[in-house]
Amino acid sequence: MKTNKPKFKTEAQEREFWGKHDSADYIDWKKAKKVTLSNLKPSSKTISIRLPEIVLEELKMLANKRDVPYQSLLKIFLAERIAEELRNKSAA
């Protein structure tokens, strides 16, 4: 086990590091203690949105073709569009 614990300037650096390294090389998991994080809040928020019926039906059809729930597909579409808008904004 390596004793030098890595230090990171950003969360992105840490994420990249742990994606390529095994934590067992840096942490003695035999000494770990189980904890309960009872006060965690969900990272998503429930909203209500009105959509034209045809839009909802087409969304469900597309989701069915991909074998995913339509709510999940809607989240993917929204995330992709937001990322696109942010890229366009930074390019302008």
C-alpha positions as CSV (number, residue, x, y, z in Angstrom):
1,M,0.0,0.0,0.0
2,K,1.3,3.4,-0.9
3,T,1.5,5.9,1.9
4,N,1.5,9.1,-0.1
5,K,-2.1,10.2,-0.2
6,P,-2.7,12.2,-3.4
7,K,-3.7,15.8,-3.2
8,F,-5.9,17.5,-5.8
9,K,-6.5,21.2,-6.8
10,T,-9.9,20.4,-8.3
11,E,-12.6,17.9,-8.2
12,A,-12.1,17.1,-11.8
13,Q,-8.4,16.2,-11.2
14,E,-9.5,13.9,-8.3
15,R,-12.2,12.3,-10.5
16,E,-9.7,11.6,-13.3
17,F,-7.1,10.2,-10.8
18,W,-9.5,7.8,-9.1
19,G,-10.8,6.7,-12.5
20,K,-7.3,5.3,-13.2
21,H,-6.2,4.2,-9.8
22,D,-7.3,1.7,-7.2
23,S,-8.2,3.2,-3.8
24,A,-6.9,0.0,-2.1
25,D,-3.4,1.3,-3.0
26,Y,-3.9,4.3,-0.8
27,I,-6.5,3.4,1.8
28,D,-6.5,0.5,4.3
29,W,-10.1,-0.6,3.9
30,K,-9.8,-3.0,6.8
31,K,-9.7,0.0,9.1
32,A,-12.8,1.6,7.6
33,K,-15.9,2.1,9.7
34,K,-19.4,1.9,8.4
35,V,-21.4,5.1,8.6
36,T,-24.9,6.1,7.9
37,L,-25.5,9.4,6.1
38,S,-29.1,10.0,7.3
39,N,-29.3,13.7,6.5
40,L,-28.5,13.5,2.8
41,K,-30.9,15.2,0.5
42,P,-31.7,13.9,-3.0
43,S,-29.8,15.7,-5.7
44,S,-32.8,16.0,-7.9
45,K,-36.0,18.0,-7.4
46,T,-39.5,17.1,-8.5
47,I,-41.1,19.5,-10.8
48,S,-44.4,19.7,-12.8
49,I,-44.4,20.6,-16.4
50,R,-47.2,21.0,-18.9
51,L,-46.5,19.6,-22.4
52,P,-48.7,19.3,-25.4
53,E,-50.0,15.8,-25.7
54,I,-48.3,15.2,-29.0
55,V,-44.9,16.1,-27.6
56,L,-45.4,13.8,-24.7
57,E,-46.5,10.9,-27.0
58,E,-43.6,11.4,-29.3
59,L,-41.2,11.5,-26.3
60,K,-42.7,8.3,-25.0
61,M,-42.3,6.7,-28.5
62,L,-38.7,7.7,-28.7
63,A,-38.0,6.5,-25.2
64,N,-39.7,3.1,-26.0
65,K,-37.4,2.7,-29.0
66,R,-34.4,3.3,-26.7
67,D,-35.9,1.1,-24.0
68,V,-35.6,3.9,-21.3
69,P,-38.3,5.6,-19.2
70,Y,-39.5,8.7,-20.9
71,Q,-38.7,10.9,-17.9
72,S,-35.0,9.7,-18.2
73,L,-34.9,10.5,-21.9
74,L,-36.3,13.9,-21.2
75,K,-33.6,14.6,-18.6
76,I,-31.0,13.4,-21.2
77,F,-32.4,15.7,-23.8
78,L,-32.5,18.7,-21.4
79,A,-28.9,18.1,-20.3
80,E,-27.7,17.8,-23.9
81,R,-29.4,21.0,-24.9
82,I,-28.2,22.9,-21.9
83,A,-24.6,21.8,-22.6
84,E,-25.0,22.9,-26.2
85,E,-26.3,26.3,-25.2
86,L,-23.5,26.8,-22.7
87,R,-20.9,25.8,-25.4
88,N,-22.5,28.2,-27.9
89,K,-22.5,31.0,-25.3
90,S,-18.8,30.5,-24.5
91,A,-17.9,30.4,-28.2
92,A,-19.7,33.7,-28.8
